[in-house]
Amino acid sequence: MNLWRVSAGAVFALGLVWTGWLVPAQAFQDKDKDKDAKDVKFEFKAFEPKKSGDKFVSFYQKLETKTTQEMSVEKGNQPAMKQEQKQTFIIKWTPLDKKDNNYVVEQQIEYVLMNISIGTTTINYDSAATSQPKNPMTEFFDSLMKIKLTLHIDEKTMKVTKVEGRDDFVNKLGESHPQMKNLLKSILGDEAIRKMAEQTWAAIPMQSKKKGENWVVDSVLNLGPIGTYNNKYTYTYEGAEGNMDKFSVKPSMSYAAPKDKKGKDEQLPFDIKGDSKLTSDDKESSGTVLFDREKGRIASSDMKMKVNGTVVIDIGGTDTRVVLNQDQDSKLTTADTKEELMPKTASK
């Protein structure tokens, strides 16, 4: 059982990147250079600063993710272990300014709902609950919701050029888990935060597209001692659907273990070995995106991805090969108010 707990912890650390707020980012970089495709232009308007009275106008996004994992030890006698994670995050975006051709936007997590089941162990967290039992995640998410990041975004390339508040972000998260503070510094560098933020608008092409035309978006996310995620998204413009524009997407992902040796401050209670390998099943992975042309933002998206492979974990000098099969469903919904997105089952 102790072996399973540590092994599950290692795979959970990987799974946290695939899901929720550490979901792998889709870098905003249109690789399609067809200059003749000018039928439809997709203009991102969501970060134009607006005021209502003396307050800046915000918009909100809800990310819902369900991940089911089945893990078994290769050549082991232990039964397979199932893990299920259900996560809901509501993120507040507030455009504050536009200067030097950069949007200045504040980002804050407004709501978290988390249900994790690992074998017979369950962990639940609802940030709207007035009282709930303490668990290892409670202080972490309580700290997470107090943090604000300010992003500077180039209006022409839609790349995040600067992140403000990153140190405060890491320090506050480190308060709940001091032993993880230096590891968080390594994982949550400026580049990782930039790419995570850019997933909000990554599907929107920079150039005009005609129906049936596709474009490819590549992203490499290096999370230091956790490993590297190579993501590729092939989008196709499917045409108008009501008052929305529809894109289909074929995602693919491959994971590689960390190559560099970790410093003592970055050490995990386990090591992920170099022959670990995870890949997505292209036949079982797909998604759709709806773009609201009037508001100039992604209205909704959904994506399914199936991942399998082997994670080799060094626990106390002994290698354990964990075979992983994972199904993940993710859904993103955008609205003008938080209340529109709150789950009906959320505590009041």
ChimeraX attribute file (.defattr): number of C-alpha atoms within 10 A of each C-alpha:
attribute: neighborCount
match mode: 1-to-1
recipient: residues
	/A:1	7
	/A:2	7
	/A:3	12
	/A:4	18
	/A:5	11
	/A:6	15
	/A:7	24
	/A:8	22
	/A:9	15
	/A:10	23
	/A:11	19
	/A:12	16
	/A:13	12
	/A:14	17
	/A:15	20
	/A:16	15
	/A:17	18
	/A:18	20
	/A:19	22
	/A:20	22
	/A:21	19
	/A:22	17
	/A:23	18
	/A:24	25
	/A:25	26
	/A:26	24
	/A:27	27
	/A:28	24
	/A:29	19
	/A:30	18
	/A:31	14
	/A:32	16
	/A:33	9
	/A:34	12
	/A:35	9
	/A:36	10
	/A:37	15
	/A:38	11
	/A:39	10
	/A:40	15
	/A:41	15
	/A:42	18
	/A:43	18
	/A:44	21
	/A:45	13
	/A:46	17
	/A:47	23
	/A:48	17
	/A:49	17
	/A:50	15
	/A:51	11
	/A:52	8
	/A:53	7
	/A:54	6
	/A:55	10
	/A:56	13
	/A:57	18
	/A:58	23
	/A:59	16
	/A:60	22
	/A:61	25
	/A:62	25
	/A:63	23
	/A:64	20
	/A:65	24
	/A:66	19
	/A:67	23
	/A:68	17
	/A:69	22
	/A:70	18
	/A:71	23
	/A:72	21
	/A:73	21
	/A:74	15
	/A:75	9
	/A:76	11
	/A:77	8
	/A:78	12
	/A:79	9
	/A:80	16
	/A:81	16
	/A:82	18
	/A:83	20
	/A:84	19
	/A:85	23
	/A:86	20
	/A:87	21
	/A:88	24
	/A:89	22
	/A:90	24
	/A:91	21
	/A:92	21
	/A:93	21
	/A:94	23
	/A:95	22
	/A:96	20
	/A:97	16
	/A:98	17
	/A:99	10
	/A:100	8
	/A:101	11
	/A:102	21
	/A:103	22
	/A:104	22
	/A:105	21
	/A:106	20
	/A:107	18
	/A:108	18
	/A:109	21
	/A:110	20
	/A:111	23
	/A:112	23
	/A:113	22
	/A:114	20
	/A:115	15
	/A:116	17
	/A:117	15
	/A:118	19
	/A:119	15
	/A:120	8
	/A:121	8
	/A:122	13
	/A:123	16
	/A:124	19
	/A:125	21
	/A:126	19
	/A:127	20
	/A:128	15
	/A:129	11
	/A:130	8
	/A:131	9
	/A:132	12
	/A:133	8
	/A:134	11
	/A:135	12
	/A:136	12
	/A:137	14
	/A:138	19
	/A:139	14
	/A:140	16
	/A:141	20
	/A:142	18
	/A:143	17
	/A:144	20
	/A:145	18
	/A:146	13
	/A:147	19
	/A:148	17
	/A:149	18
	/A:150	19
	/A:151	24
	/A:152	23
	/A:153	22
	/A:154	18
	/A:155	18
	/A:156	9
	/A:157	13
	/A:158	20
	/A:159	20
	/A:160	23
	/A:161	15
	/A:162	16
	/A:163	20
	/A:164	14
	/A:165	14
	/A:166	18
	/A:167	15
	/A:168	13
	/A:169	20
	/A:170	23
	/A:171	19
	/A:172	20
	/A:173	23
	/A:174	19
	/A:175	14
	/A:176	19
	/A:177	15
	/A:178	13
	/A:179	14
	/A:180	18
	/A:181	19
	/A:182	18
	/A:183	23
	/A:184	21
	/A:185	19
	/A:186	20
	/A:187	20
	/A:188	21
	/A:189	17
	/A:190	18
	/A:191	17
	/A:192	18
	/A:193	20
	/A:194	21
	/A:195	23
	/A:196	20
	/A:197	22
	/A:198	18
	/A:199	15
	/A:200	18
	/A:201	18
	/A:202	21
	/A:203	29
	/A:204	25
	/A:205	23
	/A:206	19
	/A:207	20
	/A:208	17
	/A:209	24
	/A:210	16
	/A:211	15
	/A:212	12
	/A:213	16
	/A:214	19
	/A:215	21
	/A:216	19
	/A:217	20
	/A:218	18
	/A:219	18
	/A:220	19
	/A:221	21
	/A:222	22
	/A:223	20
	/A:224	21
	/A:225	21
	/A:226	22
	/A:227	20
	/A:228	18
	/A:229	23
	/A:230	18
	/A:231	20
	/A:232	19
	/A:233	22
	/A:234	17
	/A:235	23
	/A:236	22
	/A:237	21
	/A:238	18
	/A:239	17
	/A:240	14
	/A:241	11
	/A:242	7
	/A:243	11
	/A:244	17
	/A:245	19
	/A:246	22
	/A:247	25
	/A:248	23
	/A:249	24
	/A:250	20
	/A:251	24
	/A:252	21
	/A:253	22
	/A:254	18
	/A:255	23
	/A:256	20
	/A:257	23
	/A:258	20
	/A:259	13
	/A:260	10
	/A:261	10
	/A:262	15
	/A:263	10
	/A:264	9
	/A:265	14
	/A:266	20
	/A:267	15
	/A:268	15
	/A:269	11
	/A:270	17
	/A:271	20
	/A:272	23
	/A:273	19
	/A:274	15
	/A:275	14
	/A:276	19
	/A:277	17
	/A:278	20
	/A:279	17
	/A:280	21
	/A:281	17
	/A:282	14
	/A:283	11
	/A:284	13
	/A:285	20
	/A:286	20
	/A:287	19
	/A:288	20
	/A:289	25
	/A:290	22
	/A:291	25
	/A:292	19
	/A:293	17
	/A:294	12
	/A:295	12
	/A:296	17
	/A:297	20
	/A:298	26
	/A:299	18
	/A:300	20
	/A:301	21
	/A:302	19
	/A:303	19
	/A:304	19
	/A:305	23
	/A:306	22
	/A:307	21
	/A:308	19
	/A:309	16
	/A:310	20
	/A:311	27
	/A:312	24
	/A:313	23
	/A:314	17
	/A:315	16
	/A:316	9
	/A:317	9
	/A:318	10
	/A:319	14
	/A:320	20
	/A:321	21
	/A:322	25
	/A:323	19
	/A:324	22
	/A:325	18
	/A:326	19
	/A:327	19
	/A:328	21
	/A:329	19
	/A:330	22
	/A:331	18
	/A:332	20
	/A:333	18
	/A:334	22
	/A:335	17
	/A:336	13
	/A:337	14
	/A:338	18
	/A:339	10
	/A:340	14
	/A:341	18
	/A:342	18
	/A:343	13
	/A:344	9
	/A:345	7
	/A:346	13
	/A:347	13
	/A:348	8
